[in-house]
C-alpha cells in the first residue's frame, strides 16, 4: 500500500494541524476525517478538504490507517487517549 492510499485523520486542527492537513492533502494524501474540540474549526476544514468532520474521537479513529494528533499540551494528549467516554483507542486493534 503506497502512502497516498492510506487513510489519514487529524485530531487538533488549529493553525498547525489545519496547515499540516492541507499540505498532506495538496500532496495527494487521503485525509478522511478531522476532529477538533472546536467543532466549527473541524467543519470548516473538512469542507475545504472534502473530508468528514468527526464529532467524536472514536469516529476519527474508525476508518483511519494513520491518526495525526496536533494538540497543545500533555493534558490534552491524555484526554484524547484516556477519556473513559470517548478516546482514540476505542476502535483501535
C-alpha positions, 0 to 999 in steps of 0.5 A: 500500500503506497502512502497516498492510499492510506487513510489519514485523520487529524485530531487538533486542527488549529493553525498547525494541524489545519496547515499540516492537513492541507499540505498532506492533502495538496500532496495527494494524501487521503485525509478522511476525517478531522476532529477538533474540540472546536467543532466549527474549526473541524467543519470548516476544514473538512469542507475545504478538504472534502473530508468528514468532520468527526464529532467524536474521537472514536469516529476519527479513529474508525476508518483511519490507517494513520491518526495525526494528533496536533494538540497543545499540551500533555493534558490534552494528549491524555484526554484524547487517549484516556477519556473513559467516554470517548478516546482514540483507542476505542476502535483501535486493534 
